Amino acid sequence: MTPDGQPDLSAYLWIDFETRSACDLRKYGGRIYAAHRSTQVICGSAIWYEGDEERTCEWHHETGIALTENVLAMPPRALPATVVEAMRARVLVAANADGFDRHIAHHYYGIPPELDRWRDMQHTARRLGYPPALEKLGQLLLGHGKNEEGGKLIRMFSLPIRGTSTFARFSPVTLGKMVRYCTDDTRLMHDLDVQFLLPYEGESGERELAVVEQHRVQMDRGVAFDVDLARAILAADAENQARIRARIDELTGGELTERDLNSEAKVKKWLKAKGFEPRDPVTGKVSLAKKVIEPLLAGELDEEEGDEDAPPLDPAVITILRARLGVSRVTSGKLETGLGLVGPDGRVRDTTVYHGAHTGRWAGRGVQVQNLPRGEVDQQAIDEAVAILLQVKE
């Protein structure tokens, strides 16, 4: 802050990168995307201040293409010297630093630890009650969002040509448009930050920086993920699902499939045809919720409808309901997600989002460990099951 309480703009450097990769950024997140062997930076843009004077720099990494003298042609993985020098005394600001830019700077450019000082605009936007995405933030506060050509350029040059592992080649014209798109993003970030975010950071923002830094440390450390056990559980689950599929076809005569078990409407229709409609004891509505079905199964459905004259319940109903509970578990999906996100060191990272909810609490991401089933744990039973699974795997 300056003596009059205004943000010291010379303390920051706003930076943005445009990239291409065969890795799915939305599926795997910025950390894994940045480390992927196919990921490359196409171009970059930065804004900073020396005193009251604004400085800018644009660069690209496309070999053999020369643009205007204001756009530097840099070798792969090399930042312009002026940008590196400007980084030394400044905090780096990006629209999505912790979800993307910070990892690109680390993995692609290999910036040293002493330059790894970041401020994520999404964190500030969330704290102030604004939408975190740059496009929505710009529309709300400035009346305009990102360069409209950006989406088309990203689809054309940042993703592999469909059905191949190669990327479309740039011409001087299309590369110039990509650099302009990157520069426009950096300018949009700068304008939003200077006008609407930085001035309102205040003391609470300064205090919150310590929380953000601790969050960053935790996300960098990650949590251990037992790959061998996950694969063993999934293999056992696959065998179980195969048995379920065969049993469903036999019991329903082909009227239901394993996939149909996830459709509440289809299962309700089949159950109704069998003369069974389980009802929520509170609402009285037909329901296949776990809280309704599990107690009934525990009592083997003896209290169904409480009608002594009702015909005996088809045993197939019990089997189908148990099968539905089995396929609706979240655990298998989480294990598959975890295997896709685990790092080479056996740890899963970026499992929470700082200030992900409007109330300020963290939100889950990726494996979503917060949604794992809760309850009393019989540790001995778990240890025995793990030993059996790993023994079978071997």
PyMOL commands that set and color helices and strands:
alter all, ss='L'
color gray80, all
select helices_A, chain A and resi 9-11+25-35+81-87+97-107+113-115+121-127+134-141+150-158+172-200+202-221+227-252+259-262+264-273+290-298+315-327+331-341+369-371+379-393
alter helices_A, ss='H'
color red, helices_A
select strands_A, chain A and resi 12-20+40-50+53-60+71-73+91-94+118-120+223-224+347-348+352-353+363-364
alter strands_A, ss='S'
color yellow, strands_A
deselect
rebuild
show_as cartoon
